[in-house]
Amino acid sequence: MLIGFTFLYLFLSIALGLYAATKVKNLGDYVSAGRSLPIWVVTAMVFATWFGAETVLGIPAEFLEGDLGSLISDPFGAALCLILFGLFFARKLYQMNLLTIGDFYRIRFDRRMELVTSVAIAISYLGWVSAQIMALGLVFNVLSDGYISQFNGILLGTTVVLIYTLFGGMWSVAMTTFVQMIIIVLGLLFIAWYLSGMTGGVMPVIEHAAQAEKFNFLPDFNAIAMLAFMSALLTMGLGSLAQQDVFQRANTSKNANVAVWGTVSGGVLYLLFAAVPIFLGYSAYLINPELVNSFMHIDSQQVLPQLVKQHLPLFAQVIFYGALLSVIMSTASATMLAPSVIISENILRGFIRDISDRNLLMLTRGVVVSFALLVAIYTLWSLEQETSIHKMVENAYKVTLVVAFVPLVAGLYWKRASVYGAYLGVVMGLVVWLSLEWLAPGLEDSLPAHFIGFFAAIVGMVIGSLRWPYSQPAPAQS
């Protein structure tokens, strides 16, 4: 019966996504929903997109294994990204009337910068989308008591997300994520209320976690620990800023004010509500410590799904897994669309002359299919490598921090930022990062190589821009 409810929910999600496809008349509708959405829909999209598999499965697992400080990248870094984007980037980018964030690099610098940064942005999504598909495979495996293997669950999850993303684009994302946000919030709050009745209330869980020193947040007071702490915060907090999905949500707004405050409110809501799955995960310690200890040695990401499956009645399981599927699919659909748009608009389009809007829309849908296949392959490989969902998301933003963040900030806020400064910044950042990854892999435990590459990119931008002052690039392609 539980599996039946699950597949009914998947069917309704696909139906809603296909209905949204009727609103798609051109590429602007497909990518930005006609820039017509009100603040409550934009807030819902920002929240539901970022409240993904890593939030419900990965964050509680990290908290169980470590403490509050181990969550510095997500949710703290993720919320920081959304708030910073809303306050300092949303208005400026919205007023430029761009289709993608990749367009900014072409208009402000040149076609080469558009190409390099767009490739980096597209690559960064592979880990994030794969994390969602990995979670779908895990859910199908748990729900079916192992009848559906995680391998087959990954293929099934990829297919479901692909279908309603492929046809409706941003309209599908907007409609489905708004409904999914309601299910996420109400569903997880209900499960938290239900579990609190089994633990004797909220306070016993908090007191138990406090006694176990789970609320330790700040690192040890030494240079290495503090640098690693700041690196984890800023890799997510800054590296995520130069991303198509964040830009795309702001760009669907009906005006600049909605773009600003829809993103900020979505970020604040994300940070506050991330406490709910942490509470759910730690409640397992008080309800069934044997289950927790067992799965901590196998796969800590399964603690919460297994707790619900073994201890909650059927109606509560339906609510939980409905909310969990909403969480995963809202993020997966959005993050599958974003890189596909970047690839078609900012990478492929430059090599195709005089392509019509209709043909570009068909090309974008073709890229969605191709990217979904790539995601499935990468997810299956990550399954063999036993990479955690939280780590897959955390690793996704290294390349954008090194390559795309510095030219974005400098291009918006420093008039002297030049094309050659952007070139030198990207080259220095990549050379330093990749060289250290190759030559000093042990450095990751103290100061990660990509963070040093980030500082090298800043130095390169400053030196290059001062040495070769800004000159207006050739007119942007239409």
Buried (B, 14 or more C-beta within 10 A) or exposed (E): EEBEBBEEBBEEBBEBBBBBBEBBEEBBBBBBBBBBBEBEBBBBBBBBBBBBBBBBBBBBBBBBEEBBBBBBBBBBBBBBBBBBBBBBBBBBBBEEEBBBBBBBBBBBBBBBBBBBBBBBBBBBBBBBBBBBBBBBBBBBBBBBEEEBEBBBBBBBBBEBBBBBBBBBBBBBBBBBBBBBBBBBBEBBEBBBEBBBEBBEEBEEBBEBBEEEEBEBEEBEEEEEBEBBBBBBBBBBBBBBBBBBBBBBBBBBBBBBEBBBBBBBBBBBBBBEBBEBBBBBBBBBBBBBEEBBEEBBEEBBBBBBBBBBBEBBEEEBBBBBBBBBBBBBBBBBBBBBBBBBBBBBBBBBBBEEEEBEEEEBBBBBBBBBEEBBEBBBBBBBEBBEEEBBBBBBBBBBBBBBBBBBBBBBBBBBEBEEBBBBBBBBBBBBBBEBBBBBBEEEEEBBEEBBBBBBBBBBBBBBBBBBBEEBEBEEBEEEEE
